[in-house]
């Protein structure tokens, strides 16, 4: 197996980091929404 060029590897890493950050923000938003719905629902 050959390794991709460093530019491609860096681009893949940036894309993976951005995807993980977006997923984290979405998960945090859902978590906050559940907390707020519990507080408001009382």
mmCIF entry with sequence, helices, sheets and N, C-alpha, C, O atoms, coordinates in Angstrom:
data_MODEL
# 
_entry.id   MODEL 
# 
_entity.id                         1 
_entity.type                       polymer 
_entity.pdbx_number_of_molecules   1 
# 
_entity_poly.entity_id                      1 
_entity_poly.type                           'polypeptide(L)' 
_entity_poly.nstd_linkage                   no 
_entity_poly.nstd_monomer                   no 
_entity_poly.pdbx_seq_one_letter_code       
;(UNK)(UNK)(UNK)(UNK)(UNK)(UNK)(UNK)(UNK)(UNK)(UNK)(UNK)(UNK)(UNK)(UNK)(UNK)(UNK)
(UNK)(UNK)(UNK)(UNK)(UNK)(UNK)(UNK)(UNK)(UNK)(UNK)(UNK)(UNK)(UNK)(UNK)(UNK)(UNK)
(UNK)(UNK)(UNK)(UNK)(UNK)(UNK)(UNK)(UNK)(UNK)(UNK)
;
_entity_poly.pdbx_seq_one_letter_code_can   XXXXXXXXXXXXXXXXXXXXXXXXXXXXXXXXXXXXXXXXXX 
_entity_poly.pdbx_strand_id                 A 
# 
loop_
_entity_poly_seq.entity_id 
_entity_poly_seq.num 
_entity_poly_seq.mon_id 
_entity_poly_seq.hetero 
1 1  UNK n 
1 2  UNK n 
1 3  UNK n 
1 4  UNK n 
1 5  UNK n 
1 6  UNK n 
1 7  UNK n 
1 8  UNK n 
1 9  UNK n 
1 10 UNK n 
1 11 UNK n 
1 12 UNK n 
1 13 UNK n 
1 14 UNK n 
1 15 UNK n 
1 16 UNK n 
1 17 UNK n 
1 18 UNK n 
1 19 UNK n 
1 20 UNK n 
1 21 UNK n 
1 22 UNK n 
1 23 UNK n 
1 24 UNK n 
1 25 UNK n 
1 26 UNK n 
1 27 UNK n 
1 28 UNK n 
1 29 UNK n 
1 30 UNK n 
1 31 UNK n 
1 32 UNK n 
1 33 UNK n 
1 34 UNK n 
1 35 UNK n 
1 36 UNK n 
1 37 UNK n 
1 38 UNK n 
1 39 UNK n 
1 40 UNK n 
1 41 UNK n 
1 42 UNK n 
# 
_struct_asym.id          A 
_struct_asym.entity_id   1 
# 
_struct_conf.conf_type_id            HELX_P 
_struct_conf.id                      HELX_P1 
_struct_conf.pdbx_PDB_helix_id       AA1 
_struct_conf.beg_label_comp_id       UNK 
_struct_conf.beg_label_asym_id       A 
_struct_conf.beg_label_seq_id        6 
_struct_conf.pdbx_beg_PDB_ins_code   ? 
_struct_conf.end_label_comp_id       UNK 
_struct_conf.end_label_asym_id       A 
_struct_conf.end_label_seq_id        41 
_struct_conf.pdbx_end_PDB_ins_code   ? 
_struct_conf.beg_auth_comp_id        UNK 
_struct_conf.beg_auth_asym_id        A 
_struct_conf.beg_auth_seq_id         6 
_struct_conf.end_auth_comp_id        UNK 
_struct_conf.end_auth_asym_id        A 
_struct_conf.end_auth_seq_id         41 
_struct_conf.pdbx_PDB_helix_class    1 
_struct_conf.details                 ? 
_struct_conf.pdbx_PDB_helix_length   36 
# 
_struct_conf_type.id          HELX_P 
_struct_conf_type.criteria    ? 
_struct_conf_type.reference   ? 
# 
loop_
_atom_site.group_PDB 
_atom_site.id 
_atom_site.type_symbol 
_atom_site.label_atom_id 
_atom_site.label_alt_id 
_atom_site.label_comp_id 
_atom_site.label_asym_id 
_atom_site.label_entity_id 
_atom_site.label_seq_id 
_atom_site.pdbx_PDB_ins_code 
_atom_site.Cartn_x 
_atom_site.Cartn_y 
_atom_site.Cartn_z 
_atom_site.occupancy 
_atom_site.B_iso_or_equiv 
_atom_site.pdbx_formal_charge 
_atom_site.auth_seq_id 
_atom_site.auth_comp_id 
_atom_site.auth_asym_id 
_atom_site.auth_atom_id 
_atom_site.pdbx_PDB_model_num 
ATOM 1   N N  . UNK A 1 1  ? 0.850   -1.192 0.000  1.00 0.00 ? 1  UNK A N  1 
ATOM 2   C CA . UNK A 1 1  ? 0.000   0.000  0.000  1.00 0.00 ? 1  UNK A CA 1 
ATOM 3   C C  . UNK A 1 1  ? 0.885   1.240  0.000  1.00 0.00 ? 1  UNK A C  1 
ATOM 4   O O  . UNK A 1 1  ? 1.796   1.356  0.820  1.00 0.00 ? 1  UNK A O  1 
ATOM 5   N N  . UNK A 1 2  ? 0.624   2.151  -0.902 1.00 0.00 ? 2  UNK A N  1 
ATOM 6   C CA . UNK A 1 2  ? 1.414   3.383  -0.968 1.00 0.00 ? 2  UNK A CA 1 
ATOM 7   C C  . UNK A 1 2  ? 0.686   4.504  -0.246 1.00 0.00 ? 2  UNK A C  1 
ATOM 8   O O  . UNK A 1 2  ? -0.543  4.574  -0.239 1.00 0.00 ? 2  UNK A O  1 
ATOM 9   N N  . UNK A 1 3  ? 1.465   5.364  0.351  1.00 0.00 ? 3  UNK A N  1 
ATOM 10  C CA . UNK A 1 3  ? 0.879   6.498  1.059  1.00 0.00 ? 3  UNK A CA 1 
ATOM 11  C C  . UNK A 1 3  ? 0.554   7.602  0.073  1.00 0.00 ? 3  UNK A C  1 
ATOM 12  O O  . UNK A 1 3  ? 1.295   7.815  -0.887 1.00 0.00 ? 3  UNK A O  1 
ATOM 13  N N  . UNK A 1 4  ? -0.568  8.322  0.301  1.00 0.00 ? 4  UNK A N  1 
ATOM 14  C CA . UNK A 1 4  ? -0.894  9.447  -0.593 1.00 0.00 ? 4  UNK A CA 1 
ATOM 15  C C  . UNK A 1 4  ? 0.100   10.581 -0.387 1.00 0.00 ? 4  UNK A C  1 
ATOM 16  O O  . UNK A 1 4  ? 0.756   10.638 0.654  1.00 0.00 ? 4  UNK A O  1 
ATOM 17  N N  . UNK A 1 5  ? 0.224   11.475 -1.347 1.00 0.00 ? 5  UNK A N  1 
ATOM 18  C CA . UNK A 1 5  ? 1.106   12.641 -1.174 1.00 0.00 ? 5  UNK A CA 1 
ATOM 19  C C  . UNK A 1 5  ? 0.713   13.450 0.061  1.00 0.00 ? 5  UNK A C  1 
ATOM 20  O O  . UNK A 1 5  ? -0.442  13.427 0.487  1.00 0.00 ? 5  UNK A O  1 
ATOM 21  N N  . UNK A 1 6  ? 1.671   14.153 0.622  1.00 0.00 ? 6  UNK A N  1 
ATOM 22  C CA . UNK A 1 6  ? 1.426   14.873 1.877  1.00 0.00 ? 6  UNK A CA 1 
ATOM 23  C C  . UNK A 1 6  ? 0.330   15.927 1.726  1.00 0.00 ? 6  UNK A C  1 
ATOM 24  O O  . UNK A 1 6  ? -0.415  16.173 2.674  1.00 0.00 ? 6  UNK A O  1 
ATOM 25  N N  . UNK A 1 7  ? 0.218   16.556 0.549  1.00 0.00 ? 7  UNK A N  1 
ATOM 26  C CA . UNK A 1 7  ? -0.839  17.556 0.352  1.00 0.00 ? 7  UNK A CA 1 
ATOM 27  C C  . UNK A 1 7  ? -2.218  16.905 0.461  1.00 0.00 ? 7  UNK A C  1 
ATOM 28  O O  . UNK A 1 7  ? -3.129  17.448 1.087  1.00 0.00 ? 7  UNK A O  1 
ATOM 29  N N  . UNK A 1 8  ? -2.353  15.745 -0.154 1.00 0.00 ? 8  UNK A N  1 
ATOM 30  C CA . UNK A 1 8  ? -3.632  15.040 -0.096 1.00 0.00 ? 8  UNK A CA 1 
ATOM 31  C C  . UNK A 1 8  ? -3.924  14.588 1.337  1.00 0.00 ? 8  UNK A C  1 
ATOM 32  O O  . UNK A 1 8  ? -5.065  14.649 1.796  1.00 0.00 ? 8  UNK A O  1 
ATOM 33  N N  . UNK A 1 9  ? -2.898  14.141 2.024  1.00 0.00 ? 9  UNK A N  1 
ATOM 34  C CA . UNK A 1 9  ? -3.071  13.700 3.409  1.00 0.00 ? 9  UNK A CA 1 
ATOM 35  C C  . UNK A 1 9  ? -3.502  14.864 4.296  1.00 0.00 ? 9  UNK A C  1 
ATOM 36  O O  . UNK A 1 9  ? -4.390  14.713 5.135  1.00 0.00 ? 9  UNK A O  1 
ATOM 37  N N  . UNK A 1 10 ? -2.879  16.012 4.113  1.00 0.00 ? 10 UNK A N  1 
ATOM 38  C CA . UNK A 1 10 ? -3.246  17.196 4.901  1.00 0.00 ? 10 UNK A CA 1 
ATOM 39  C C  . UNK A 1 10 ? -4.681  17.617 4.594  1.00 0.00 ? 10 UNK A C  1 
ATOM 40  O O  . UNK A 1 10 ? -5.427  18.009 5.492  1.00 0.00 ? 10 UNK A O  1 
ATOM 41  N N  . UNK A 1 11 ? -5.064  17.532 3.307  1.00 0.00 ? 11 UNK A N  1 
ATOM 42  C CA . UNK A 1 11 ? -6.427  17.901 2.931  1.00 0.00 ? 11 UNK A CA 1 
ATOM 43  C C  . UNK A 1 11 ? -7.434  16.941 3.555  1.00 0.00 ? 11 UNK A C  1 
ATOM 44  O O  . UNK A 1 11 ? -8.481  17.365 4.042  1.00 0.00 ? 11 UNK A O  1 
ATOM 45  N N  . UNK A 1 12 ? -7.116  15.650 3.539  1.00 0.00 ? 12 UNK A N  1 
ATOM 46  C CA . UNK A 1 12 ? -8.015  14.673 4.171  1.00 0.00 ? 12 UNK A CA 1 
ATOM 47  C C  . UNK A 1 12 ? -8.140  14.923 5.663  1.00 0.00 ? 12 UNK A C  1 
ATOM 48  O O  . UNK A 1 12 ? -9.224  14.818 6.236  1.00 0.00 ? 12 UNK A O  1 
ATOM 49  N N  . UNK A 1 13 ? -7.011  15.258 6.287  1.00 0.00 ? 13 UNK A N  1 
ATOM 50  C CA . UNK A 1 13 ? -7.031  15.514 7.740  1.00 0.00 ? 13 UNK A CA 1 
ATOM 51  C C  . UNK A 1 13 ? -7.882  16.731 8.062  1.00 0.00 ? 13 UNK A C  1 
ATOM 52  O O  . UNK A 1 13 ? -8.670  16.709 9.007  1.00 0.00 ? 13 UNK A O  1 
ATOM 53  N N  . UNK A 1 14 ? -7.725  17.811 7.268  1.00 0.00 ? 14 UNK A N  1 
ATOM 54  C CA . UNK A 1 14 ? -8.551  19.009 7.493  1.00 0.00 ? 14 UNK A CA 1 
ATOM 55  C C  . UNK A 1 14 ? -10.029 18.697 7.322  1.00 0.00 ? 14 UNK A C  1 
ATOM 56  O O  . UNK A 1 14 ? -10.860 19.160 8.102  1.00 0.00 ? 14 UNK A O  1 
ATOM 57  N N  . UNK A 1 15 ? -10.358 17.904 6.290  1.00 0.00 ? 15 UNK A N  1 
ATOM 58  C CA . UNK A 1 15 ? -11.756 17.546 6.046  1.00 0.00 ? 15 UNK A CA 1 
ATOM 59  C C  . UNK A 1 15 ? -12.299 16.708 7.203  1.00 0.00 ? 15 UNK A C  1 
ATOM 60  O O  . UNK A 1 15 ? -13.445 16.889 7.616  1.00 0.00 ? 15 UNK A O  1 
ATOM 61  N N  . UNK A 1 16 ? -11.483 15.796 7.724  1.00 0.00 ? 16 UNK A N  1 
ATOM 62  C CA . UNK A 1 16 ? -11.914 14.948 8.842  1.00 0.00 ? 16 UNK A CA 1 
ATOM 63  C C  . UNK A 1 16 ? -12.128 15.784 10.103 1.00 0.00 ? 16 UNK A C  1 
ATOM 64  O O  . UNK A 1 16 ? -13.087 15.570 10.844 1.00 0.00 ? 16 UNK A O  1 
ATOM 65  N N  . UNK A 1 17 ? -11.230 16.733 10.339 1.00 0.00 ? 17 UNK A N  1 
ATOM 66  C CA . UNK A 1 17 ? -11.361 17.602 11.518 1.00 0.00 ? 17 UNK A CA 1 
ATOM 67  C C  . UNK A 1 17 ? -12.614 18.458 11.406 1.00 0.00 ? 17 UNK A C  1 
ATOM 68  O O  . UNK A 1 17 ? -13.338 18.640 12.384 1.00 0.00 ? 17 UNK A O  1 
ATOM 69  N N  . UNK A 1 18 ? -12.870 18.989 10.200 1.00 0.00 ? 18 UNK A N  1 
ATOM 70  C CA . UNK A 1 18 ? -14.068 19.813 10.007 1.00 0.00 ? 18 UNK A CA 1 
ATOM 71  C C  . UNK A 1 18 ? -15.333 18.995 10.184 1.00 0.00 ? 18 UNK A C  1 
ATOM 72  O O  . UNK A 1 18 ? -16.299 19.463 10.787 1.00 0.00 ? 18 UNK A O  1 
ATOM 73  N N  . UNK A 1 19 ? -15.335 17.764 9.657  1.00 0.00 ? 19 UNK A N  1 
ATOM 74  C CA . UNK A 1 19 ? -16.491 16.892 9.806  1.00 0.00 ? 19 UNK A CA 1 
ATOM 75  C C  . UNK A 1 19 ? -16.736 16.565 11.280 1.00 0.00 ? 19 UNK A C  1 
ATOM 76  O O  . UNK A 1 19 ? -17.877 16.577 11.743 1.00 0.00 ? 19 UNK A O  1 
ATOM 77  N N  . UNK A 1 20 ? -15.665 16.274 12.010 1.00 0.00 ? 20 UNK A N  1 
ATOM 78  C CA . UNK A 1 20 ? -15.799 15.970 13.437 1.00 0.00 ? 20 UNK A CA 1 
ATOM 79  C C  . UNK A 1 20 ? -16.309 17.190 14.207 1.00 0.00 ? 20 UNK A C  1 
ATOM 80  O O  . UNK A 1 20 ? -17.123 17.050 15.119 1.00 0.00 ? 20 UNK A O  1 
ATOM 81  N N  . UNK A 1 21 ? -15.836 18.376 13.846 1.00 0.00 ? 21 UNK A N  1 
ATOM 82  C CA . UNK A 1 21 ? -16.280 19.592 14.527 1.00 0.00 ? 21 UNK A CA 1 
ATOM 83  C C  . UNK A 1 21 ? -17.762 19.848 14.265 1.00 0.00 ? 21 UNK A C  1 
ATOM 84  O O  . UNK A 1 21 ? -18.499 20.217 15.180 1.00 0.00 ? 21 UNK A O  1 
ATOM 85  N N  . UNK A 1 22 ? -18.200 19.655 13.025 1.00 0.00 ? 22 UNK A N  1 
ATOM 86  C CA . UNK A 1 22 ? -19.614 19.855 12.694 1.00 0.00 ? 22 UNK A CA 1 
ATOM 87  C C  . UNK A 1 22 ? -20.476 18.850 13.445 1.00 0.00 ? 22 UNK A C  1 
ATOM 88  O O  . UNK A 1 22 ? -21.523 19.207 13.984 1.00 0.00 ? 22 UNK A O  1 
ATOM 89  N N  . UNK A 1 23 ? -20.036 17.586 13.480 1.00 0.00 ? 23 UNK A N  1 
ATOM 90  C CA . UNK A 1 23 ? -20.789 16.557 14.207 1.00 0.00 ? 23 UNK A CA 1 
ATOM 91  C C  . UNK A 1 23 ? -20.858 16.896 15.695 1.00 0.00 ? 23 UNK A C  1 
ATOM 92  O O  . UNK A 1 23 ? -21.892 16.691 16.331 1.00 0.00 ? 23 UNK A O  1 
ATOM 93  N N  . UNK A 1 24 ? -19.766 17.414 16.251 1.00 0.00 ? 24 UNK A N  1 
ATOM 94  C CA . UNK A 1 24 ? -19.748 17.801 17.655 1.00 0.00 ? 24 UNK A CA 1 
ATOM 95  C C  . UNK A 1 24 ? -20.694 18.945 17.953 1.00 0.00 ? 24 UNK A C  1 
ATOM 96  O O  . UNK A 1 24 ? -21.378 18.940 18.977 1.00 0.00 ? 24 UNK A O  1 
ATOM 97  N N  . UNK A 1 25 ? -20.737 19.925 17.065 1.00 0.00 ? 25 UNK A N  1 
ATOM 98  C CA . UNK A 1 25 ? -21.643 21.064 17.263 1.00 0.00 ? 25 UNK A CA 1 
ATOM 99  C C  . UNK A 1 25 ? -23.093 20.607 17.193 1.00 0.00 ? 25 UNK A C  1 
ATOM 100 O O  . UNK A 1 25 ? -23.925 21.050 17.985 1.00 0.00 ? 25 UNK A O  1 
ATOM 101 N N  . UNK A 1 26 ? -23.398 19.722 16.246 1.00 0.00 ? 26 UNK A N  1 
ATOM 102 C CA . UNK A 1 26 ? -24.768 19.206 16.130 1.00 0.00 ? 26 UNK A CA 1 
ATOM 103 C C  . UNK A 1 26 ? -25.145 18.420 17.382 1.00 0.00 ? 26 UNK A C  1 
ATOM 104 O O  . UNK A 1 26 ? -26.245 18.580 17.912 1.00 0.00 ? 26 UNK A O  1 
ATOM 105 N N  . UNK A 1 27 ? -24.232 17.568 17.855 1.00 0.00 ? 27 UNK A N  1 
ATOM 106 C CA . UNK A 1 27 ? -24.505 16.779 19.061 1.00 0.00 ? 27 UNK A CA 1 
ATOM 107 C C  . UNK A 1 27 ? -24.720 17.695 20.266 1.00 0.00 ? 27 UNK A C  1 
ATOM 108 O O  . UNK A 1 27 ? -25.618 17.459 21.075 1.00 0.00 ? 27 UNK A O  1 
ATOM 109 N N  . UNK A 1 28 ? -23.901 18.734 20.384 1.00 0.00 ? 28 UNK A N  1 
ATOM 110 C CA . UNK A 1 28 ? -24.041 19.678 21.493 1.00 0.00 ? 28 UNK A CA 1 
ATOM 111 C C  . UNK A 1 28 ? -25.376 20.415 21.417 1.00 0.00 ? 28 UNK A C  1 
ATOM 112 O O  . UNK A 1 28 ? -26.028 20.634 22.438 1.00 0.00 ? 28 UNK A O  1 
ATOM 113 N N  . UNK A 1 29 ? -25.779 20.794 20.210 1.00 0.00 ? 29 UNK A N  1 
ATOM 114 C CA . UNK A 1 29 ? -27.054 21.490 20.042 1.00 0.00 ? 29 UNK A CA 1 
ATOM 115 C C  . UNK A 1 29 ? -28.224 20.589 20.437 1.00 0.00 ? 29 UNK A C  1 
ATOM 116 O O  . UNK A 1 29 ? -29.170 21.046 21.078 1.00 0.00 ? 29 UNK A O  1 
ATOM 117 N N  . UNK A 1 30 ? -28.163 19.322 20.060 1.00 0.00 ? 30 UNK A N  1 
ATOM 118 C CA . UNK A 1 30 ? -29.222 18.385 20.433 1.00 0.00 ? 30 UNK A CA 1 
ATOM 119 C C  . UNK A 1 30 ? -29.259 18.199 21.954 1.00 0.00 ? 30 UNK A C  1 
ATOM 120 O O  . UNK A 1 30 ? -30.331 18.168 22.558 1.00 0.00 ? 30 UNK A O  1 
ATOM 121 N N  . UNK A 1 31 ? -28.074 18.076 22.565 1.00 0.00 ? 31 UNK A N  1 
ATOM 122 C CA . UNK A 1 31 ? -27.983 17.921 24.015 1.00 0.00 ? 31 UNK A CA 1 
ATOM 123 C C  . UNK A 1 31 ? -28.595 19.132 24.727 1.00 0.00 ? 31 UNK A C  1 
ATOM 124 O O  . UNK A 1 31 ? -29.378 18.976 25.664 1.00 0.00 ? 31 UNK A O  1 
ATOM 125 N N  . UNK A 1 32 ? -28.238 20.322 24.284 1.00 0.00 ? 32 UNK A N  1 
ATOM 126 C CA . UNK A 1 32 ? -28.765 21.542 24.897 1.00 0.00 ? 32 UNK A CA 1 
ATOM 127 C C  . UNK A 1 32 ? -30.274 21.626 24.688 1.00 0.00 ? 32 UNK A C  1 
ATOM 128 O O  . UNK A 1 32 ? -31.001 22.062 25.581 1.00 0.00 ? 32 UNK A O  1 
ATOM 129 N N  . UNK A 1 33 ? -30.746 21.213 23.518 1.00 0.00 ? 33 UNK A N  1 
ATOM 130 C CA . UNK A 1 33 ? -32.185 21.246 23.250 1.00 0.00 ? 33 UNK A CA 1 
ATOM 131 C C  . UNK A 1 33 ? -32.935 20.316 24.203 1.00 0.00 ? 33 UNK A C  1 
ATOM 132 O O  . UNK A 1 33 ? -33.999 20.672 24.710 1.00 0.00 ? 33 UNK A O  1 
ATOM 133 N N  . UNK A 1 34 ? -32.385 19.127 24.446 1.00 0.00 ? 34 UNK A N  1 
ATOM 134 C CA . UNK A 1 34 ? -33.030 18.212 25.387 1.00 0.00 ? 34 UNK A CA 1 
ATOM 135 C C  . UNK A 1 34 ? -33.036 18.781 26.806 1.00 0.00 ? 34 UNK A C  1 
ATOM 136 O O  . UNK A 1 34 ? -34.038 18.669 27.513 1.00 0.00 ? 34 UNK A O  1 
ATOM 137 N N  . UNK A 1 35 ? -31.929 19.387 27.226 1.00 0.00 ? 35 UNK A N  1 
ATOM 138 C CA . UNK A 1 35 ? -31.864 19.989 28.561 1.00 0.00 ? 35 UNK A CA 1 
ATOM 139 C C  . UNK A 1 35 ? -32.903 21.109 28.682 1.00 0.00 ? 35 UNK A C  1 
ATOM 140 O O  . UNK A 1 35 ? -33.646 21.176 29.662 1.00 0.00 ? 35 UNK A O  1 
ATOM 141 N N  . UNK A 1 36 ? -32.944 21.989 27.668 1.00 0.00 ? 36 UNK A N  1 
ATOM 142 C CA . UNK A 1 36 ? -33.882 23.095 27.717 1.00 0.00 ? 36 UNK A CA 1 
ATOM 143 C C  . UNK A 1 36 ? -35.328 22.623 27.654 1.00 0.00 ? 36 UNK A C  1 
ATOM 144 O O  . UNK A 1 36 ? -36.190 23.206 28.310 1.00 0.00 ? 36 UNK A O  1 
ATOM 145 N N  . UNK A 1 37 ? -35.611 21.584 26.883 1.00 0.00 ? 37 UNK A N  1 
ATOM 146 C CA . UNK A 1 37 ? -36.987 21.083 26.811 1.00 0.00 ? 37 UNK A CA 1 
ATOM 147 C C  . UNK A 1 37 ? -37.407 20.486 28.146 1.00 0.00 ? 37 UNK A C  1 
ATOM 148 O O  . UNK A 1 37 ? -38.577 20.556 28.522 1.00 0.00 ? 37 UNK A O  1 
ATOM 149 N N  . UNK A 1 38 ? -36.458 19.902 28.858 1.00 0.00 ? 38 UNK A N  1 
ATOM 150 C CA . UNK A 1 38 ? -36.759 19.375 30.191 1.00 0.00 ? 38 UNK A CA 1 
ATOM 151 C C  . UNK A 1 38 ? -37.024 20.482 31.183 1.00 0.00 ? 38 UNK A C  1 
ATOM 152 O O  . UNK A 1 38 ? -37.908 20.363 32.031 1.00 0.00 ? 38 UNK A O  1 
ATOM 153 N N  . UNK A 1 39 ? -36.257 21.569 31.082 1.00 0.00 ? 39 UNK A N  1 
ATOM 154 C CA . UNK A 1 39 ? -36.421 22.694 32.001 1.00 0.00 ? 39 UNK A CA 1 
ATOM 155 C C  . UNK A 1 39 ? -37.720 23.435 31.687 1.00 0.00 ? 39 UNK A C  1 
ATOM 156 O O  . UNK A 1 39 ? -38.473 23.793 32.593 1.00 0.00 ? 39 UNK A O  1 
ATOM 157 N N  . UNK A 1 40 ? -37.974 23.661 30.407 1.00 0.00 ? 40 UNK A N  1 
ATOM 158 C CA . UNK A 1 40 ? -39.178 24.404 30.034 1.00 0.00 ? 40 UNK A CA 1 
ATOM 159 C C  . UNK A 1 40 ? -40.442 23.563 30.246 1.00 0.00 ? 40 UNK A C  1 
ATOM 160 O O  . UNK A 1 40 ? -41.511 24.105 30.528 1.00 0.00 ? 40 UNK A O  1 
ATOM 161 N N  . UNK A 1 41 ? -40.318 22.254 30.110 1.00 0.00 ? 41 UNK A N  1 
ATOM 162 C CA . UNK A 1 41 ? -41.477 21.366 30.233 1.00 0.00 ? 41 UNK A CA 1 
ATOM 163 C C  . UNK A 1 41 ? -42.009 21.238 31.638 1.00 0.00 ? 41 UNK A C  1 
ATOM 164 O O  . UNK A 1 41 ? -43.126 20.759 31.832 1.00 0.00 ? 41 UNK A O  1 
ATOM 165 N N  . UNK A 1 42 ? -41.233 21.656 32.630 1.00 0.00 ? 42 UNK A N  1 
ATOM 166 C CA . UNK A 1 42 ? -41.694 21.504 34.019 1.00 0.00 ? 42 UNK A CA 1 
ATOM 167 C C  . UNK A 1 42 ? -42.802 22.453 34.357 1.00 0.00 ? 42 UNK A C  1 
ATOM 168 O O  . UNK A 1 42 ? -43.296 22.449 35.485 1.00 0.00 ? 42 UNK A O  1 
# 
